[in-house]
Amino acid sequence: MNEKQMWQAFITEQPAYKDENYQAWQYGAIPDELAQLTLSGIKTATSSAHCLYEIEKEELPKAGEWHIILDSSDQAVCIIRLVTVTVYPFKDVPAEIAYQEGEGDRTLAYWRAVHQRFFTDLLVDYDLSFSEEMLVVCEQFECVYPAKREVNR
């Protein structure tokens, strides 16, 4: 199902949101795995480099926004709604965010190692380098469609 079909199915069930806007995107790294973690309810947060919003002249995400998560084939997997958006220096991202990201062993040490590598590789394309002081945009969200399934966390 593509993003438009998924949004139509959602607003058919939830017509109060028919006039809302949404964005559709896929996770930059391992999009299929992360989309499935989101769908299952294990992944309820994601992080991105703040500087890229400035470079690409994009607004920061805001609580209340709707996002359709796509897989690597641009097929819609689920719809999320942002609950909170917080900006932290990389070194200050809390363990709660690491746990909510749902990856690996869900520890802050794991999150830091994986995200340091990810941001380092990503920033090279912009002639920028990773720093513990760099700002990270942390989005906490809930998966709202399809309906939640029971998950053993």
Order of alpha helices (4+ residues) and beta strands (2+ residues): alpha-beta-alpha-beta-alpha-beta-beta-alpha-alpha-beta
